[in-house]
Amino acid sequence: MDITLAELEQAINHWRALRPSQGEERALSPEVDVLAEVYAVMIYQHAKSIPLDALPPAARQLLESWRKHAA
């Protein structure tokens, strides 16, 4: 199963709503940071989708949690 760039954006927005940036520096939450790294790689590689099993375990867990919540 693949995750599309659009789905990844939705998942990032979901986690941003649950765990907004904090502090004066407005640092990303750990959850958003993990997904933002995947997003950056996809943008750099011009990828429209990426296989879930190619992602780090933390990113897979966050995406699975998002999908359960979105369903």
Secondary structure as the mmCIF struct_conf table of DSSP 4:
data_model
#
loop_
_struct_conf.conf_type_id
_struct_conf.id
_struct_conf.beg_label_comp_id
_struct_conf.beg_label_asym_id
_struct_conf.beg_label_seq_id
_struct_conf.end_label_comp_id
_struct_conf.end_label_asym_id
_struct_conf.end_label_seq_id
STRN STRN1 ASP A 2 THR A 4
HELX_RH_AL_P HELX_RH_AL_P1 LEU A 5 LEU A 18
BEND BEND1 ARG A 19 ARG A 19
STRN STRN2 GLN A 22 GLN A 22
TURN_TY1_P TURN_TY1_P1 GLY A 23 ARG A 26
STRN STRN3 ALA A 27 ALA A 27
HELX_LH_PP_P HELX_LH_PP_P1 LEU A 28 SER A 29
HELX_RH_AL_P HELX_RH_AL_P2 PRO A 30 GLN A 45
TURN_TY1_P TURN_TY1_P2 HIS A 46 HIS A 46
BEND BEND2 LYS A 48 LYS A 48
STRN STRN4 SER A 49 PRO A 51
HELX_RH_3T_P HELX_RH_3T_P1 LEU A 52 ALA A 54
BEND BEND3 LEU A 55 LEU A 55
HELX_RH_AL_P HELX_RH_AL_P3 PRO A 57 ALA A 70
#
